[in-house]
Amino acid sequence: MKADNPEDLQRQGLRERLESILIRTEKATSWHDEAGRLRGLVNHEGYVPIRTRLATEDLEFLAGARSDLLRFSELGLRLLDLHQPRDAGGITSDAAHPILRCRSCMWRWPCPTFRAMLESFGTPPDPDDTSAGTAAANGAGPRETIS
C-alpha cells in the first residue's frame, strides 16, 4: 500500500500520536512515591494544602497514572499493528483503488477498531478549543486554586 492513501496518513498520524504519548510518559517521573509523601499532608478537610487542592482520589490517580498510561499507549500501538489494511485480493474495476480489508478482523477498511482508535486518538486536543469542555467542567482536575 502506498502512503498517498488517506488511510495511510491517518494510520501514520495515529501511530505518531500514540508514540508521542508513550515517549512523554516514559520520560515523566512517576508520581507513586510523591503521592505517598503528599498523602501525609492531607488536612482535616481531606485536601493537600498546596497551590492546588488534591483530594485523596486525585493522589490515587496520580500515583498510578504513569504506569497506567504506559500500558494503555502500548496497547494502542499493539492494536494499531494488528489492525491495518491489506488488499482483499478480489477482482476490481478500479485497480488504482483496490478493495481493502483489515489484516486482523477482515472487515472492510477502515475497520471498526481502527475507526474507534482514530476517533479517540487521531487528533491531538486543541488547548484553545473550549467546545469539548474542560476537565473542571467534567468533574475532573483540581478542585480549587489557592492564590
Secondary structure, 3 states (H helix, E strand, C coil): CCCCCHHHHHHHHHHHHHHHHHHHHHHCCCCHHHHHHHHCCCCCCCEEECCEEEEHHHHHHHHHHHHHHHHHHHHHHHHHHHCCEEECCCCCCCCCCCCEEECCCCCECCCHHHHHHHHHHCCCCCCCCCCCCCCCCCCCCCCCECC
